[in-house]
C-alpha cells in the first residue's frame, strides 16, 4: 500500500489493453454519437456543446466529491440513491395506481425522507446522532411498517365487502 497520499492521473491509454478506445478514437466516437443525436433531433449545436460542457463539469464535480469521502460515507451515498430511487418508482407508478393511492403517496414521502436522513448521515457518520436524525429515521421505519400492515389488511378484504 501507499504510505502517503498519492494522486494517479490516468488517461484513455490506461485502459487500451482492455480494448477501450484511445483519446483520438474516443473523440471520434463521441462526435459520431452526437451527430446521430443531432440527426434524430433538431437541437442546435450550441445546445449540444452546452450539454457536453455541463456533463463534463458534473462528472468532474462528482468525482471530486466521491474522492473526498470515506468508504462508509460512500455506502451511505449509495443508500441515499437507493431510497430516492424507490421513492421515484412509487411516484411514477402513481399515475397508474387507482387503489391504495394514499399508501403510495405515503411511501413516496417516507422513502424520500429516509434518503434525506441517509444524506445527513454522510456528515454525522452515525444513525443515532443527532437525536433529530434518529427520530426522523424511526418515523420513516414506523411509517413504512404501518403502510405495509394496512396494505396487507386491505388485500384480505374482498372488494364487494369493503363497500359495506
Secondary structure, DSSP 8 states (H G I E B T S, - for coil): --SS-------GGGGGGGT---HHHHHHHHHHHHHHHHHHS---HHHHHHHHHHHHHHHHHHHHHHHTS-HHHHHHHHHHHHHHHHHHHHHHHGGG--TTHHHHHHHHHHHHHHHHHHHHHHHH--TTSSHHHHHHHHHHHHHHHHHHHHHHHHHHS-TTTTT-
